[in-house]
Amino acid sequence: MVFFEKGMRCSKENKCNFILWNRFAGKSLPQDQMIKLLTAKKTDIISDFISKKNGKKFSARIILNNRGRFKLEFISIRQNKI
């Protein structure tokens, strides 16, 4: 995988079509979280995502499932305060 301006993609030698964009829910992901997402299949809890529905900020973890799809794992207020 190689980094480019908008994310990560396979190197030319690997010739795959996978691209990991660095923007999720209005936030740019740091490179270390992008690497963690690909290696551990989840990021740490990330704050300041922005909801498309209401424009409010929230915290979540990004999960990469076995089908190569992403989902957000939302953190409840109680878990976030522990």
KEPA-932886 format. One record per atom (N, C-alpha, C, O, CB): atom name; residue in one letter; residue number from 1; x, y, z. Coordinates in pm, 1 decimal, padded with zeros to 6 digits. Glycine has a CB too. Layout:
<recs>
[rec "CA"; "a"; NUM; [X; Y; Z]]
...
</recs>
This chain:
<recs>
[rec "N"; "m"; 1; [00085.7; -00117.9; 00000.0]]
[rec "CA"; "m"; 1; [00000.0; 00000.0; 00000.0]]
[rec "C"; "m"; 1; [00089.6; 00123.3; 00000.0]]
[rec "O"; "m"; 1; [00194.3; 00127.4; 00064.5]]
[rec "CB"; "m"; 1; [-00097.1; 00000.3; 00123.1]]
[rec "N"; "v"; 2; [00044.8; 00222.1; -00073.8]]
[rec "CA"; "v"; 2; [00117.4; 00349.0; -00078.7]]
[rec "C"; "v"; 2; [00019.5; 00462.5; -00049.5]]
[rec "O"; "v"; 2; [-00098.2; 00455.7; -00084.8]]
[rec "CB"; "v"; 2; [00186.7; 00369.4; -00217.5]]
[rec "N"; "f"; 3; [00070.2; 00565.4; 00014.7]]
[rec "CA"; "f"; 3; [-00011.0; 00683.0; 00042.5]]
[rec "C"; "f"; 3; [-00011.5; 00774.5; -00078.2]]
[rec "O"; "f"; 3; [00088.8; 00787.3; -00148.4]]
[rec "CB"; "f"; 3; [00040.7; 00757.6; 00166.5]]
[rec "N"; "f"; 4; [-00125.1; 00837.8; -00101.7]]
[rec "CA"; "f"; 4; [-00134.7; 00945.4; -00199.3]]
[rec "C"; "f"; 4; [-00219.7; 01054.4; -00135.9]]
[rec "O"; "f"; 4; [-00265.6; 01038.3; -00022.8]]
[rec "CB"; "f"; 4; [-00196.0; 00895.9; -00336.2]]
[rec "N"; "e"; 5; [-00241.1; 01163.1; -00205.0]]
[rec "CA"; "e"; 5; [-00305.7; 01281.0; -00146.9]]
[rec "C"; "e"; 5; [-00438.9; 01251.5; -00078.2]]
[rec "O"; "e"; 5; [-00466.9; 01308.8; 00027.1]]
[rec "CB"; "e"; 5; [-00327.6; 01383.2; -00253.7]]
[rec "N"; "k"; 6; [-00520.7; 01164.5; -00134.6]]
[rec "CA"; "k"; 6; [-00655.2; 01141.8; -00082.0]]
[rec "C"; "k"; 6; [-00671.6; 01009.4; -00008.4]]
[rec "O"; "k"; 6; [-00783.6; 00972.9; 00027.4]]
[rec "CB"; "k"; 6; [-00753.5; 01147.7; -00193.5]]
[rec "N"; "g"; 7; [-00562.1; 00936.6; 00015.0]]
[rec "CA"; "g"; 7; [-00574.9; 00811.5; 00087.5]]
[rec "C"; "g"; 7; [-00460.3; 00716.0; 00063.3]]
[rec "O"; "g"; 7; [-00344.7; 00756.4; 00050.7]]
[rec "CB"; "g"; 7; [-00702.2; 00745.5; 00051.1]]
[rec "N"; "m"; 8; [-00495.1; 00586.1; 00057.0]]
[rec "CA"; "m"; 8; [-00398.2; 00478.6; 00032.4]]
[rec "C"; "m"; 8; [-00451.8; 00388.5; -00078.3]]
[rec "O"; "m"; 8; [-00572.8; 00371.7; -00093.5]]
[rec "CB"; "m"; 8; [-00370.6; 00396.0; 00162.8]]
[rec "N"; "r"; 9; [-00359.9; 00331.0; -00155.1]]
[rec "CA"; "r"; 9; [-00398.0; 00235.9; -00259.6]]
[rec "C"; "r"; 9; [-00286.7; 00132.8; -00274.9]]
[rec "O"; "r"; 9; [-00177.0; 00149.3; -00221.4]]
[rec "CB"; "r"; 9; [-00425.5; 00308.8; -00395.2]]
[rec "N"; "c"; 10; [-00316.3; 00028.0; -00347.6]]
[rec "CA"; "c"; 10; [-00215.8; -00074.2; -00374.6]]
[rec "C"; "c"; 10; [-00101.1; -00013.1; -00455.6]]
[rec "O"; "c"; 10; [-00121.0; 00078.0; -00535.9]]
[rec "CB"; "c"; 10; [-00278.6; -00194.6; -00450.2]]
[rec "N"; "s"; 11; [00016.4; -00064.5; -00432.8]]
[rec "CA"; "s"; 11; [00129.9; -00018.8; -00513.5]]
[rec "C"; "s"; 11; [00113.9; -00071.1; -00655.6]]
[rec "O"; "s"; 11; [00036.0; -00163.3; -00679.9]]
[rec "CB"; "s"; 11; [00265.5; -00066.2; -00452.3]]
[rec "N"; "k"; 12; [00186.1; -00013.2; -00747.7]]
[rec "CA"; "k"; 12; [00176.1; -00054.7; -00888.6]]
[rec "C"; "k"; 12; [00214.5; -00201.3; -00906.4]]
[rec "O"; "k"; 12; [00162.6; -00268.7; -00995.4]]
[rec "CB"; "k"; 12; [00265.8; 00033.6; -00976.8]]
[rec "N"; "e"; 13; [00305.2; -00251.0; -00822.1]]
[rec "CA"; "e"; 13; [00348.5; -00390.4; -00832.4]]
[rec "C"; "e"; 13; [00236.3; -00486.9; -00793.6]]
[rec "O"; "e"; 13; [00226.9; -00595.6; -00850.7]]
[rec "CB"; "e"; 13; [00471.1; -00414.3; -00743.8]]
[rec "N"; "n"; 14; [00151.1; -00449.4; -00697.8]]
[rec "CA"; "n"; 14; [00045.6; -00538.9; -00650.2]]
[rec "C"; "n"; 14; [-00074.7; -00545.6; -00742.7]]
[rec "O"; "n"; 14; [-00145.3; -00646.5; -00744.7]]
[rec "CB"; "n"; 14; [00000.7; -00495.7; -00514.5]]
[rec "N"; "k"; 15; [-00099.1; -00441.3; -00818.5]]
[rec "CA"; "k"; 15; [-00205.7; -00437.5; -00918.9]]
[rec "C"; "k"; 15; [-00343.1; -00478.5; -00865.0]]
[rec "O"; "k"; 15; [-00412.5; -00558.7; -00927.4]]
[rec "CB"; "k"; 15; [-00169.3; -00527.2; -01033.6]]
[rec "N"; "c"; 16; [-00382.0; -00424.9; -00751.6]]
[rec "CA"; "c"; 16; [-00517.6; -00448.5; -00702.4]]
[rec "C"; "c"; 16; [-00596.1; -00318.8; -00714.4]]
[rec "O"; "c"; 16; [-00537.3; -00213.3; -00738.2]]
[rec "CB"; "c"; 16; [-00516.5; -00500.0; -00554.8]]
[rec "N"; "n"; 17; [-00725.0; -00324.6; -00698.5]]
[rec "CA"; "n"; 17; [-00810.3; -00207.3; -00714.5]]
[rec "C"; "n"; 17; [-00851.4; -00143.2; -00582.9]]
[rec "O"; "n"; 17; [-00932.8; -00050.8; -00582.3]]
[rec "CB"; "n"; 17; [-00932.5; -00244.7; -00790.9]]
[rec "N"; "f"; 18; [-00796.5; -00190.5; -00470.9]]
[rec "CA"; "f"; 18; [-00839.1; -00141.0; -00340.2]]
[rec "C"; "f"; 18; [-00786.8; -00000.5; -00314.4]]
[rec "O"; "f"; 18; [-00668.3; 00027.6; -00332.4]]
[rec "CB"; "f"; 18; [-00791.9; -00235.1; -00230.0]]
[rec "N"; "i"; 19; [-00877.3; 00087.2; -00272.1]]
[rec "CA"; "i"; 19; [-00840.5; 00223.8; -00232.1]]
[rec "C"; "i"; 19; [-00904.6; 00251.1; -00097.1]]
[rec "O"; "i"; 19; [-01021.7; 00219.9; -00075.7]]
[rec "CB"; "i"; 19; [-00885.9; 00330.5; -00339.3]]
[rec "N"; "l"; 20; [-00828.1; 00308.7; -00007.0]]
[rec "CA"; "l"; 20; [-00878.9; 00351.7; 00122.6]]
[rec "C"; "l"; 20; [-00873.3; 00503.9; 00124.3]]
[rec "O"; "l"; 20; [-00765.5; 00562.4; 00134.5]]
[rec "CB"; "l"; 20; [-00796.4; 00289.1; 00241.8]]
[rec "N"; "w"; 21; [-00989.0; 00567.3; 00114.4]]
[rec "CA"; "w"; 21; [-00995.8; 00713.1; 00115.9]]
[rec "C"; "w"; 21; [-00971.7; 00763.1; 00257.4]]
[rec "O"; "w"; 21; [-01008.3; 00696.0; 00353.9]]
[rec "CB"; "w"; 21; [-01132.6; 00763.1; 00062.7]]
[rec "N"; "n"; 22; [-00911.0; 00879.2; 00270.7]]
[rec "CA"; "n"; 22; [-00877.3; 00928.7; 00404.2]]
[rec "C"; "n"; 22; [-00986.0; 01016.5; 00466.4]]
[rec "O"; "n"; 22; [-00964.6; 01071.2; 00574.5]]
[rec "CB"; "n"; 22; [-00749.0; 01006.2; 00397.9]]
[rec "N"; "r"; 23; [-01101.1; 01031.6; 00402.1]]
[rec "CA"; "r"; 23; [-01210.6; 01111.3; 00458.4]]
[rec "C"; "r"; 23; [-01328.0; 01022.2; 00496.2]]
[rec "O"; "r"; 23; [-01378.2; 00944.5; 00415.1]]
[rec "CB"; "r"; 23; [-01256.1; 01219.0; 00358.6]]
[rec "N"; "f"; 24; [-01370.0; 01035.3; 00620.1]]
[rec "CA"; "f"; 24; [-01486.4; 00964.2; 00671.8]]
[rec "C"; "f"; 24; [-01568.9; 01063.5; 00750.4]]
[rec "O"; "f"; 24; [-01517.0; 01129.8; 00840.2]]
[rec "CB"; "f"; 24; [-01445.5; 00841.7; 00760.2]]
[rec "N"; "a"; 25; [-01694.8; 01074.9; 00718.8]]
[rec "CA"; "a"; 25; [-01788.4; 01158.1; 00794.6]]
[rec "C"; "a"; 25; [-01731.5; 01296.9; 00823.8]]
[rec "O"; "a"; 25; [-01735.8; 01344.7; 00937.1]]
[rec "CB"; "a"; 25; [-01825.1; 01089.3; 00925.2]]
[rec "N"; "g"; 26; [-01678.6; 01359.8; 00720.3]]
[rec "CA"; "g"; 26; [-01631.0; 01497.3; 00732.8]]
[rec "C"; "g"; 26; [-01498.4; 01514.3; 00803.1]]
[rec "O"; "g"; 26; [-01462.3; 01626.4; 00839.0]]
[rec "CB"; "g"; 26; [-01730.7; 01576.1; 00803.5]]
[rec "N"; "k"; 27; [-01425.1; 01407.4; 00823.8]]
[rec "CA"; "k"; 27; [-01297.0; 01416.2; 00894.6]]
[rec "C"; "k"; 27; [-01188.1; 01345.4; 00815.6]]
[rec "O"; "k"; 27; [-01210.9; 01237.9; 00760.0]]
[rec "CB"; "k"; 27; [-01308.3; 01355.5; 01035.9]]
[rec "N"; "s"; 28; [-01070.6; 01405.1; 00810.5]]
[rec "CA"; "s"; 28; [-00954.7; 01339.6; 00749.7]]
[rec "C"; "s"; 28; [-00889.0; 01249.7; 00853.5]]
[rec "O"; "s"; 28; [-00863.4; 01292.0; 00966.2]]
[rec "CB"; "s"; 28; [-00852.9; 01444.3; 00694.7]]
[rec "N"; "l"; 29; [-00862.1; 01126.2; 00814.9]]
[rec "CA"; "l"; 29; [-00798.7; 01032.4; 00907.3]]
[rec "C"; "l"; 29; [-00647.8; 01047.3; 00904.0]]
[rec "O"; "l"; 29; [-00589.4; 01063.9; 00796.9]]
[rec "CB"; "l"; 29; [-00838.1; 00888.4; 00873.5]]
[rec "N"; "p"; 30; [-00584.2; 01041.7; 01020.0]]
[rec "CA"; "p"; 30; [-00437.4; 01041.9; 01022.7]]
[rec "C"; "p"; 30; [-00383.8; 00911.8; 00962.2]]
[rec "O"; "p"; 30; [-00452.1; 00809.4; 00963.8]]
[rec "CB"; "p"; 30; [-00385.1; 01059.7; 01168.3]]
[rec "N"; "q"; 31; [-00262.8; 00916.1; 00909.4]]
[rec "CA"; "q"; 31; [-00204.2; 00798.3; 00846.2]]
[rec "C"; "q"; 31; [-00193.6; 00680.8; 00942.1]]
[rec "O"; "q"; 31; [-00212.9; 00566.4; 00900.9]]
[rec "CB"; "q"; 31; [-00067.6; 00831.7; 00791.3]]
[rec "N"; "d"; 32; [-00163.2; 00706.3; 01069.5]]
[rec "CA"; "d"; 32; [-00149.4; 00595.1; 01163.4]]
[rec "C"; "d"; 32; [-00282.3; 00521.0; 01181.9]]
[rec "O"; "d"; 32; [-00282.4; 00399.2; 01200.1]]
[rec "CB"; "d"; 32; [-00098.4; 00646.2; 01298.8]]
[rec "N"; "q"; 33; [-00395.1; 00592.5; 01177.4]]
[rec "CA"; "q"; 33; [-00525.7; 00527.5; 01190.4]]
[rec "C"; "q"; 33; [-00562.5; 00451.8; 01063.3]]
[rec "O"; "q"; 33; [-00630.2; 00349.2; 01070.2]]
[rec "CB"; "q"; 33; [-00633.8; 00630.8; 01222.9]]
[rec "N"; "m"; 34; [-00519.3; 00500.7; 00948.4]]
[rec "CA"; "m"; 34; [-00543.6; 00429.7; 00822.8]]
[rec "C"; "m"; 34; [-00466.9; 00297.3; 00821.9]]
[rec "O"; "m"; 34; [-00519.3; 00194.8; 00778.2]]
[rec "CB"; "m"; 34; [-00502.3; 00517.1; 00701.4]]
[rec "N"; "i"; 35; [-00343.9; 00300.3; 00869.9]]
[rec "CA"; "i"; 35; [-00263.3; 00178.5; 00877.7]]
[rec "C"; "i"; 35; [-00326.2; 00081.3; 00977.1]]
[rec "O"; "i"; 35; [-00334.9; -00038.5; 00950.4]]
[rec "CB"; "i"; 35; [-00117.3; 00211.4; 00918.8]]
[rec "N"; "k"; 36; [-00370.1; 00133.1; 01091.5]]
[rec "CA"; "k"; 36; [-00434.5; 00048.3; 01191.9]]
[rec "C"; "k"; 36; [-00561.9; -00015.1; 01136.0]]
[rec "O"; "k"; 36; [-00590.5; -00131.5; 01164.3]]
[rec "CB"; "k"; 36; [-00466.8; 00130.0; 01318.3]]
[rec "N"; "l"; 37; [-00638.1; 00059.7; 01057.6]]
[rec "CA"; "l"; 37; [-00759.9; 00007.4; 00997.5]]
[rec "C"; "l"; 37; [-00729.6; -00110.7; 00904.4]]
[rec "O"; "l"; 37; [-00803.7; -00208.9; 00902.5]]
[rec "CB"; "l"; 37; [-00832.5; 00118.1; 00920.6]]
[rec "N"; "l"; 38; [-00622.8; -00101.0; 00828.9]]
[rec "CA"; "l"; 38; [-00586.9; -00208.5; 00736.5]]
[rec "C"; "l"; 38; [-00522.9; -00327.6; 00807.0]]
[rec "O"; "l"; 38; [-00541.8; -00441.4; 00764.0]]
[rec "CB"; "l"; 38; [-00492.8; -00156.1; 00630.6]]
[rec "N"; "t"; 39; [-00448.7; -00304.3; 00912.7]]
[rec "CA"; "t"; 39; [-00379.2; -00414.4; 00979.9]]
[rec "C"; "t"; 39; [-00463.5; -00480.4; 01089.3]]
[rec "O"; "t"; 39; [-00465.5; -00602.9; 01100.9]]
[rec "CB"; "t"; 39; [-00249.9; -00364.1; 01039.6]]
[rec "N"; "a"; 40; [-00532.9; -00399.1; 01169.3]]
[rec "CA"; "a"; 40; [-00611.4; -00452.6; 01281.4]]
[rec "C"; "a"; 40; [-00761.0; -00458.5; 01249.1]]
[rec "O"; "a"; 40; [-00840.0; -00510.0; 01328.2]]
[rec "CB"; "a"; 40; [-00589.1; -00367.3; 01406.4]]
[rec "N"; "k"; 41; [-00799.5; -00405.5; 01132.5]]
[rec "CA"; "k"; 41; [-00939.0; -00401.0; 01086.5]]
[rec "C"; "k"; 41; [-01028.1; -00311.4; 01171.4]]
[rec "O"; "k"; 41; [-01150.6; -00322.1; 01165.6]]
[rec "CB"; "k"; 41; [-00996.3; -00539.7; 01085.0]]
[rec "N"; "k"; 42; [-00966.7; -00222.2; 01251.0]]
[rec "CA"; "k"; 42; [-01043.4; -00121.4; 01323.0]]
[rec "C"; "k"; 42; [-00948.8; -00009.7; 01367.0]]
[rec "O"; "k"; 42; [-00829.0; -00030.6; 01385.8]]
[rec "CB"; "k"; 42; [-01117.2; -00183.8; 01445.6]]
[rec "N"; "t"; 43; [-01005.6; 00107.2; 01382.4]]
[rec "CA"; "t"; 43; [-00927.1; 00221.0; 01430.3]]
[rec "C"; "t"; 43; [-00947.4; 00235.0; 01580.4]]
[rec "O"; "t"; 43; [-01028.7; 00164.9; 01640.6]]
[rec "CB"; "t"; 43; [-00967.2; 00352.4; 01356.5]]
[rec "N"; "d"; 44; [-00872.9; 00325.7; 01638.7]]
[rec "CA"; "d"; 44; [-00900.9; 00368.4; 01774.9]]
[rec "C"; "d"; 44; [-01029.6; 00449.8; 01770.3]]
[rec "O"; "d"; 44; [-01082.4; 00476.1; 01662.2]]
[rec "CB"; "d"; 44; [-00781.5; 00451.5; 01836.0]]
[rec "N"; "i"; 45; [-01079.6; 00489.3; 01884.5]]
[rec "CA"; "i"; 45; [-01194.8; 00579.0; 01888.4]]
[rec "C"; "i"; 45; [-01149.0; 00715.0; 01837.5]]
[rec "O"; "i"; 45; [-01051.2; 00771.6; 01886.2]]
[rec "CB"; "i"; 45; [-01255.4; 00589.6; 02033.3]]
[rec "N"; "i"; 46; [-01220.9; 00765.6; 01739.8]]
[rec "CA"; "i"; 46; [-01186.2; 00893.9; 01677.7]]
[rec "C"; "i"; 46; [-01298.7; 00992.0; 01706.4]]
[rec "O"; "i"; 46; [-01416.2; 00958.6; 01690.8]]
[rec "CB"; "i"; 46; [-01162.6; 00878.9; 01523.1]]
[rec "N"; "s"; 47; [-01263.7; 01111.3; 01747.5]]
[rec "CA"; "s"; 47; [-01364.9; 01212.5; 01778.0]]
[rec "C"; "s"; 47; [-01378.4; 01311.7; 01663.0]]
[rec "O"; "s"; 47; [-01296.2; 01315.4; 01571.5]]
[rec "CB"; "s"; 47; [-01329.5; 01286.6; 01907.9]]
[rec "N"; "d"; 48; [-01482.2; 01390.2; 01670.1]]
[rec "CA"; "d"; 48; [-01508.9; 01499.8; 01576.3]]
[rec "C"; "d"; 48; [-01549.1; 01457.0; 01435.7]]
[rec "O"; "d"; 48; [-01529.6; 01532.3; 01340.2]]
[rec "CB"; "d"; 48; [-01389.0; 01585.1; 01566.7]]
[rec "N"; "f"; 49; [-01606.0; 01334.9; 01421.7]]
[rec "CA"; "f"; 49; [-01675.2; 01304.8; 01296.8]]
[rec "C"; "f"; 49; [-01797.2; 01396.1; 01291.3]]
[rec "O"; "f"; 49; [-01844.6; 01441.7; 01395.3]]
[rec "CB"; "f"; 49; [-01716.1; 01151.7; 01287.2]]
[rec "N"; "i"; 50; [-01848.6; 01423.5; 01171.6]]
[rec "CA"; "i"; 50; [-01963.7; 01512.5; 01156.9]]
[rec "C"; "i"; 50; [-02078.2; 01436.5; 01089.9]]
[rec "O"; "i"; 50; [-02061.5; 01379.5; 00982.1]]
[rec "CB"; "i"; 50; [-01925.8; 01639.3; 01074.4]]
[rec "N"; "s"; 51; [-02193.6; 01436.5; 01154.5]]
[rec "CA"; "s"; 51; [-02311.7; 01367.5; 01102.8]]
[rec "C"; "s"; 51; [-02366.3; 01438.0; 00979.7]]
[rec "O"; "s"; 51; [-02379.5; 01560.4; 00978.5]]
[rec "CB"; "s"; 51; [-02419.9; 01358.5; 01210.6]]
[rec "N"; "k"; 52; [-02398.4; 01360.5; 00875.2]]
[rec "CA"; "k"; 52; [-02462.4; 01417.2; 00756.5]]
[rec "C"; "k"; 52; [-02605.9; 01456.6; 00785.9]]
[rec "O"; "k"; 52; [-02658.6; 01550.1; 00725.5]]
[rec "CB"; "k"; 52; [-02458.2; 01317.8; 00640.6]]
[rec "N"; "k"; 53; [-02669.9; 01385.6; 00879.1]]
[rec "CA"; "k"; 53; [-02810.9; 01411.1; 00909.5]]
[rec "C"; "k"; 53; [-02833.8; 01542.2; 00982.6]]
[rec "O"; "k"; 53; [-02922.3; 01619.7; 00946.3]]
[rec "CB"; "k"; 53; [-02866.2; 01298.7; 00991.5]]
[rec "N"; "n"; 54; [-02752.6; 01567.2; 01087.4]]
[rec "CA"; "n"; 54; [-02780.5; 01685.5; 01169.6]]
[rec "C"; "n"; 54; [-02660.7; 01778.2; 01188.5]]
[rec "O"; "n"; 54; [-02673.1; 01881.0; 01255.1]]
[rec "CB"; "n"; 54; [-02829.7; 01642.0; 01303.8]]
[rec "N"; "g"; 55; [-02545.9; 01744.5; 01131.9]]
[rec "CA"; "g"; 55; [-02428.9; 01831.1; 01141.1]]
[rec "C"; "g"; 55; [-02358.6; 01828.6; 01275.9]]
[rec "O"; "g"; 55; [-02264.4; 01904.7; 01298.1]]
[rec "CB"; "g"; 55; [-02468.6; 01969.6; 01110.7]]
[rec "N"; "k"; 56; [-02403.7; 01741.4; 01366.6]]
[rec "CA"; "k"; 56; [-02342.2; 01734.6; 01499.2]]
[rec "C"; "k"; 56; [-02219.0; 01645.4; 01496.4]]
[rec "O"; "k"; 56; [-02208.6; 01553.4; 01415.4]]
[rec "CB"; "k"; 56; [-02442.9; 01682.7; 01603.2]]
[rec "N"; "k"; 57; [-02125.2; 01675.0; 01587.4]]
[rec "CA"; "k"; 57; [-02004.2; 01595.2; 01599.0]]
[rec "C"; "k"; 57; [-02030.4; 01471.9; 01684.5]]
[rec "O"; "k"; 57; [-02113.7; 01473.4; 01775.1]]
[rec "CB"; "k"; 57; [-01889.8; 01678.5; 01658.5]]
[rec "N"; "f"; 58; [-01956.6; 01364.2; 01653.1]]
[rec "CA"; "f"; 58; [-01968.6; 01241.6; 01731.3]]
[rec "C"; "f"; 58; [-01836.0; 01166.8; 01730.3]]
[rec "O"; "f"; 58; [-01747.4; 01195.7; 01649.8]]
[rec "CB"; "f"; 58; [-02082.0; 01152.1; 01676.4]]
[rec "N"; "s"; 59; [-01823.8; 01070.8; 01820.2]]
[rec "CA"; "s"; 59; [-01705.0; 00985.2; 01827.9]]
[rec "C"; "s"; 59; [-01743.2; 00844.8; 01784.6]]
[rec "O"; "s"; 59; [-01853.9; 00798.4; 01811.6]]
[rec "CB"; "s"; 59; [-01644.8; 00984.2; 01972.0]]
[rec "N"; "a"; 60; [-01651.2; 00777.9; 01717.5]]
[rec "CA"; "a"; 60; [-01676.8; 00642.1; 01670.4]]
[rec "C"; "a"; 60; [-01544.4; 00574.6; 01635.6]]
[rec "O"; "a"; 60; [-01438.5; 00637.1; 01630.7]]
[rec "CB"; "a"; 60; [-01772.0; 00643.0; 01547.5]]
[rec "N"; "r"; 61; [-01555.6; 00445.9; 01612.1]]
[rec "CA"; "r"; 61; [-01443.8; 00365.2; 01564.5]]
[rec "C"; "r"; 61; [-01483.8; 00315.2; 01425.5]]
[rec "O"; "r"; 61; [-01599.7; 00279.6; 01404.3]]
[rec "CB"; "r"; 61; [-01410.2; 00244.7; 01664.0]]
[rec "N"; "i"; 62; [-01390.1; 00312.1; 01331.0]]
[rec "CA"; "i"; 62; [-01417.1; 00259.2; 01197.6]]
[rec "C"; "i"; 62; [-01376.5; 00112.5; 01195.7]]
[rec "O"; "i"; 62; [-01266.8; 00076.7; 01238.5]]
[rec "CB"; "i"; 62; [-01340.9; 00340.3; 01087.2]]
[rec "N"; "i"; 63; [-01465.9; 00028.3; 01145.9]]
[rec "CA"; "i"; 63; [-01442.6; -00115.5; 01137.4]]
[rec "C"; "i"; 63; [-01438.8; -00155.4; 00989.9]]
[rec "O"; "i"; 63; [-01522.2; -00110.0; 00911.5]]
[rec "CB"; "i"; 63; [-01553.1; -00195.4; 01214.6]]
[rec "N"; "l"; 64; [-01343.4; -00239.2; 00951.7]]
[rec "CA"; "l"; 64; [-01334.7; -00295.5; 00817.0]]
[rec "C"; "l"; 64; [-01377.5; -00441.4; 00826.1]]
[rec "O"; "l"; 64; [-01311.0; -00521.5; 00891.9]]
[rec "CB"; "l"; 64; [-01189.2; -00281.7; 00757.0]]
[rec "N"; "n"; 65; [-01488.4; -00476.7; 00760.3]]
[rec "CA"; "n"; 65; [-01536.3; -00614.9; 00770.4]]
[rec "C"; "n"; 65; [-01467.6; -00704.1; 00666.6]]
[rec "O"; "n"; 65; [-01388.2; -00656.2; 00585.6]]
[rec "CB"; "n"; 65; [-01689.5; -00620.2; 00751.9]]
[rec "N"; "n"; 66; [-01498.1; -00832.3; 00669.6]]
[rec "CA"; "n"; 66; [-01433.5; -00929.3; 00580.3]]
[rec "C"; "n"; 66; [-01469.1; -00911.3; 00432.9]]
[rec "O"; "n"; 66; [-01400.5; -00964.6; 00345.8]]
[rec "CB"; "n"; 66; [-01470.3; -01068.1; 00622.5]]
[rec "N"; "r"; 67; [-01574.7; -00837.3; 00404.7]]
[rec "CA"; "r"; 67; [-01614.1; -00810.4; 00266.3]]
[rec "C"; "r"; 67; [-01552.3; -00682.1; 00212.5]]
[rec "O"; "r"; 67; [-01582.6; -00640.9; 00100.5]]
[rec "CB"; "r"; 67; [-01764.9; -00802.2; 00256.0]]
[rec "N"; "g"; 68; [-01465.9; -00618.6; 00291.0]]
[rec "CA"; "g"; 68; [-01400.2; -00495.6; 00247.8]]
[rec "C"; "g"; 68; [-01486.3; -00371.9; 00262.9]]
[rec "O"; "g"; 68; [-01457.9; -00268.4; 00202.5]]
[rec "CB"; "g"; 68; [-01358.3; -00508.6; 00106.0]]
[rec "N"; "r"; 69; [-01591.4; -00381.6; 00343.2]]
[rec "CA"; "r"; 69; [-01680.4; -00267.5; 00366.2]]
[rec "C"; "r"; 69; [-01652.5; -00205.9; 00502.5]]
[rec "O"; "r"; 69; [-01607.4; -00272.9; 00595.4]]
[rec "CB"; "r"; 69; [-01828.4; -00310.4; 00356.2]]
[rec "N"; "f"; 70; [-01680.3; -00077.2; 00511.4]]
[rec "CA"; "f"; 70; [-01654.8; -00003.0; 00634.3]]
[rec "C"; "f"; 70; [-01784.5; 00025.5; 00707.4]]
[rec "O"; "f"; 70; [-01888.7; 00047.5; 00645.5]]
[rec "CB"; "f"; 70; [-01581.4; 00127.5; 00604.3]]
[rec "N"; "k"; 71; [-01777.3; 00024.9; 00838.1]]
[rec "CA"; "k"; 71; [-01891.5; 00067.9; 00918.0]]
[rec "C"; "k"; 71; [-01838.6; 00143.9; 01038.2]]
[rec "O"; "k"; 71; [-01722.9; 00128.6; 01077.3]]
[rec "CB"; "k"; 71; [-01979.7; -00053.5; 00962.4]]
[rec "N"; "l"; 72; [-01923.7; 00225.0; 01095.4]]
[rec "CA"; "l"; 72; [-01887.2; 00299.7; 01215.3]]
[rec "C"; "l"; 72; [-01942.5; 00228.4; 01337.1]]
[rec "O"; "l"; 72; [-02058.5; 00187.2; 01339.1]]
[rec "CB"; "l"; 72; [-01939.4; 00445.2; 01208.7]]
[rec "N"; "e"; 73; [-01859.1; 00214.4; 01438.0]]
[rec "CA"; "e"; 73; [-01902.7; 00160.2; 01566.1]]
[rec "C"; "e"; 73; [-01913.9; 00280.2; 01659.3]]
[rec "O"; "e"; 73; [-01814.0; 00339.3; 01700.2]]
[rec "CB"; "e"; 73; [-01802.4; 00049.2; 01622.5]]
[rec "N"; "f"; 74; [-02037.5; 00314.4; 01691.5]]
[rec "CA"; "f"; 74; [-02061.5; 00433.5; 01772.0]]
[rec "C"; "f"; 74; [-02031.2; 00406.5; 01917.7]]
[rec "O"; "f"; 74; [-02052.8; 00296.3; 01968.2]]
[rec "CB"; "f"; 74; [-02205.3; 00481.1; 01756.1]]
[rec "N"; "i"; 75; [-01981.5; 00507.3; 01983.6]]
[rec "CA"; "i"; 75; [-01944.4; 00498.8; 02123.8]]
[rec "C"; "i"; 75; [-02052.6; 00569.2; 02205.9]]
[rec "O"; "i"; 75; [-02083.6; 00686.1; 02182.9]]
[rec "CB"; "i"; 75; [-01803.1; 00562.1; 02149.3]]
[rec "N"; "s"; 76; [-02108.9; 00496.4; 02301.0]]
[rec "CA"; "s"; 76; [-02211.8; 00558.9; 02384.3]]
[rec "C"; "s"; 76; [-02148.9; 00659.9; 02478.7]]
[rec "O"; "s"; 76; [-02029.1; 00653.9; 02506.6]]
[rec "CB"; "s"; 76; [-02289.6; 00452.7; 02464.0]]
[rec "N"; "i"; 77; [-02228.5; 00750.8; 02526.8]]
[rec "CA"; "i"; 77; [-02180.0; 00854.5; 02618.6]]
[rec "C"; "i"; 77; [-02123.2; 00791.3; 02744.2]]
[rec "O"; "i"; 77; [-02021.5; 00837.8; 02795.6]]
[rec "CB"; "i"; 77; [-02292.9; 00952.9; 02655.0]]
[rec "N"; "r"; 78; [-02185.5; 00688.1; 02794.2]]
[rec "CA"; "r"; 78; [-02136.2; 00620.3; 02914.6]]
[rec "C"; "r"; 78; [-01999.2; 00559.7; 02892.8]]
[rec "O"; "r"; 78; [-01911.7; 00573.9; 02978.2]]
[rec "CB"; "r"; 78; [-02233.5; 00512.3; 02958.1]]
[rec "N"; "q"; 79; [-01978.0; 00491.8; 02779.7]]
[rec "CA"; "q"; 79; [-01847.7; 00431.4; 02750.4]]
[rec "C"; "q"; 79; [-01742.4; 00539.6; 02733.3]]
[rec "O"; "q"; 79; [-01628.2; 00521.5; 02775.6]]
[rec "CB"; "q"; 79; [-01855.0; 00343.5; 02623.7]]
[rec "N"; "n"; 80; [-01777.7; 00649.5; 02673.3]]
[rec "CA"; "n"; 80; [-01683.7; 00756.2; 02644.9]]
[rec "C"; "n"; 80; [-01635.2; 00824.6; 02772.3]]
[rec "O"; "n"; 80; [-01526.0; 00881.5; 02772.3]]
[rec "CB"; "n"; 80; [-01747.1; 00857.7; 02552.5]]
[rec "N"; "k"; 81; [-01712.8; 00821.2; 02881.2]]
[rec "CA"; "k"; 81; [-01675.9; 00889.4; 03004.8]]
[rec "C"; "k"; 81; [-01599.1; 00800.9; 03101.9]]
[rec "O"; "k"; 81; [-01552.4; 00849.5; 03204.9]]
[rec "CB"; "k"; 81; [-01798.8; 00941.6; 03072.0]]
[rec "N"; "i"; 82; [-01585.1; 00673.8; 03071.8]]
[rec "CA"; "i"; 82; [-01515.2; 00583.4; 03164.0]]
[rec "C"; "i"; 82; [-01366.4; 00608.1; 03157.4]]
[rec "O"; "i"; 82; [-01289.6; 00542.2; 03227.5]]
[rec "CB"; "i"; 82; [-01546.2; 00436.1; 03131.5]]
</recs>
